[in-house]
Amino acid sequence: MNPSDLTTALLHSDRRFGVEHGGLHKPIHTSVQYGFDRVEDLIGVFQGSLKGAYNYARQGTPSSAALESMLTRMEGGLGSIAFSTGMAAIAAVFLTLLRSGDHLIASRHVFGNTNSVFGTLGDFGVAVDKVDATSVQGVAAALRPNTRMVFVETIANPGTQVPDLAAIGAFCRAHGLLYVVDNTVTSPALFRPASVDAGLVVNSLSKTIAGHGAALGGAVTDTGRFDWSAYPNVFAAYRKGDPAGWGLAQIRKKGLRDLGGALAPEQAHRIALGAETLTLRVARASASALALARFLEAHPAVARVAYPGLASHPQHARAAELFPGGSSWLLSFELKDPARLNDVMNRLRLAVLATGLGDTRTLVIPVAPTIFWEAGPTARAEMGIADGLVRVSLGLEEPADLIADFEQALAAAG
Ligand SMILES: *Cc1c(COP(=O)(O)O)cnc(C)c1O
């Protein structure tokens, strides 16, 4: 039987592996080494002729493999590779699939640390153009003969811009470009980038998928939509067998084995536990986010609220079409008077003053003096990060309690 519902499928995914003693969870396998009875098998695991065997835990464990199969199922992909963090997964994609002389087109509205990696890539000889991806024209205008990859996030943090995901997918397909979509904010509970022809999907598992702020992890999923046989940067060693597997083979060897960002088995287990309730958590947090966004939008001390579920959002219609299940747990709002920012935030009692996203608890952070501080005032202005901007990651608290907390805190805004 092949369940139609994601939660049903996830709840029964571990026991399909044939767990010892009929256990319902895949155990935490902490072995670093794996032993063999015959030397031919040890040789076979190095040469790739022995399938499904483990070798050295940096390249994967039964615990990370169980999580990878869950992620592949969630994204409707061909296969996945788990990493120690979302940044390890993102860095592995860039460092293993781009070379000096290549060109990358990226959305201007991406996670700050990803933006910082773009700077590093520049120093390694990969040219990066940061464009307004809310329209496909922004991407198309940046195309060069050496463009290899396009990178966007489904809902950008913290501004909540929604790129023209479907049109960019069609553009990438027409030009043979690898389309990489960071699905962290929406997660596969709200959106599958495979549906817009993304070739690779990255997820920070630390956020929505693990969901409890108690585990770090990241993943890359190959959707099977990209033709690797036409990609010039696949090394000869990985151009073997069905081209559908070439990309993941290279990312696993060059990204996981060589760069070393392996996911610890304990973390894989925690992430898999969190993922069991993914769809329930995302539905609750998205409904709360919409309720809080509506409250804030009507508040006299608030200049602007960015939430794709609001009719006032510039990409509201697109978000409604792409994410019918909700617009995620992420919103941001701008105080009319940035001078009152600290007073307002210090009065919050329930919402936690913390960085981080996708927790069961509501987290709030003033954006300009923290996560976008290093970027500097010019870059902040370009990205539309105002001094009074506050990012909110909705948790699972009762929405009425949260709204009451923001209401009393905003009284400090005068
Ligand atoms: C947090 C985040 C990442 C990085 O994930 P880590 O697990 O913290 O390394 C990448 N992309 C987005 C959109 C994020 O929010």
The ligand as an ORCA input file, in Angstrom:
! r2SCAN-3c Opt
* xyz 0 1
  C      18.475     28.551      8.677
  C      18.444     28.546      7.206
  C      19.469     27.928      6.491
  C      20.666     27.314      7.173
  O      20.314     26.229      7.963
  P      21.174     25.766      9.258
  O      20.591     24.422      9.538
  O      20.940     26.762     10.336
  O      22.588     25.705      8.828
  C      19.380     27.923      5.123
  N      18.356     28.489      4.467
  C      17.352     29.102      5.113
  C      16.226     29.704      4.352
  C      17.354     29.153      6.512
  O      16.364     29.762      7.158
*
